[in-house]
Amino acid sequence: MDSTKSSGETAINITESKSSKGKAPATNYTVTTKATPYQQQGGWKRGISIFDFILRICALVAALAATTTMGTTDQTLPFFTQFFQFQASYDDLPAFTFFVVANAIASSYLVLSLPFSIVCIVRPHAVGAKLLLLIFDTVLVGFTTAAAAAAAAIVYLAHNGNSNTNWFAICQQFDDFCQRVSGAVVASFIAAVIFIFLVVLSAVALRRH
Amino acid sequence: MDSTKSSGETAINITESKSSKGKAPATNYTVTTKATPYQQQGGWKRGISIFDFILRICALVAALAATTTMGTTDQTLPFFTQFFQFQASYDDLPAFTFFVVANAIASSYLVLSLPFSIVCIVRPHAVGAKLLLLIFDTVLVGFTTAAAAAAAAIVYLAHNGNSNTNWFAICQQFDDFCQRVSGAVVASFIAAVIFIFLVVLSAVALRRH
């Protein structure tokens, strides 16, 4: 493949050198074909960067919603028995605490990444900023998905319980708590999906510099 | 081979600039500077592709280990009481079932991706195959992390229990089961981290085509 490509290029160069007796029209042709897509690329790369910026704001909204919903959920039951606690909060379960911390980190990262996204809009050919965003976005895909999945596993258990391990469902008592927590999990999964789209967008924008 | 090729091209360009008699020498300069790094890029891109292939095999080993460890774990206790089951298997808990399915899918994807990785080694400038691998790798980052995190949340609960929700630790009884499951979770997290490295590698290779 290398040999065919390079031989093709050499052939072009030979015809170029033959035809370039005085005017070099082939050379000008090569330059024009190279220059025009570069300017066109600037157009669609800027479009991708603007879309990237909008997606980042959507992800920020989703991550902030997940953090605040989970963090402020605190249900106190009007009665209490000796078997069930009369208060449920996110810090009762380690998975929910991790969820709040991870989504808060994701929100902070998204705020910090907005200036870099603006740099990509202003300078569509900036490779460094895009590569940096892509690497951190990929790490954040794993981070937000881990938080959402761990919380989802616990929420599932809270809803349905598990007879094999004698873990009882607690959502009959804490229905409001469970509903809010489920909403937070969904918001975090939305943020994770947006992060996947951000990685793919950055990769497409990086493809031809 | 590379050096002779590039020297041949430079010679052609020199004759070209001589024959064009001072008309647009800057254009000829652009052609020469473009030709040589293109071949150098082929070298380090092939190196990245080979590293990509090795990482894929490592991820495959980790994902297969996670699947088989979790899938074959089946502990039967020599005694039974009326409170605890006397058999523990992965399909007792939905999170563990999801873990096995997700890691099996990840293993299958990794086997299917190996030919594409070989294509990237043979043809270092193939953009389509790299972009395809990057997109699917990103999705798989989310997938394996979700499986590992959900299983980790349940394993944590099985080890420590939770007094707030009256979920008791079961690892005193099923210690062998818990140890094997923990090992499977670690293997799945290793696979997820390798997937993140694969995405970053693909992005670096895509950077300049």
Interface residues (C-beta under 8 A of the other chain):
Chain A: M1 D2 K5 S6 E9 T10 N13 I14 E16 S17 S20 K21 G22 K23 A24 T27 N28 T30 V31 K34 F83 F84 Q85 A88 D92 L93 P94 A95 V127 L131 L134 I135 T138 V139 V141 G142 T145 A146 A147 A148 A149 A150 A151 A152 A153 I154 Y156 L157 A158 N162 N164 T165 N166 W167 F168 I170 A192 V193 I196 V199 V200 S202 A203 V204 L206 R207 R208 H209
Chain B: K5 G8 E9 I12 N13 T15 E16 S19 S20 K21 K23 A24 T27 N28 T30 V31 A35 Q39 G42 F83 F84 Q85 A88 D92 L93 P94 A95 V122 R123 H125 V127 L131 L134 I135 T138 V139 V141 G142 T145 A146 A147 A148 A149 A150 A151 A152 A153 I154 Y156 L157 A158 N162 N164 T165 N166 W167 F168 I170 A192 V193 I196 V199 V200 S202 A203 V204 L206 R207 R208 H209
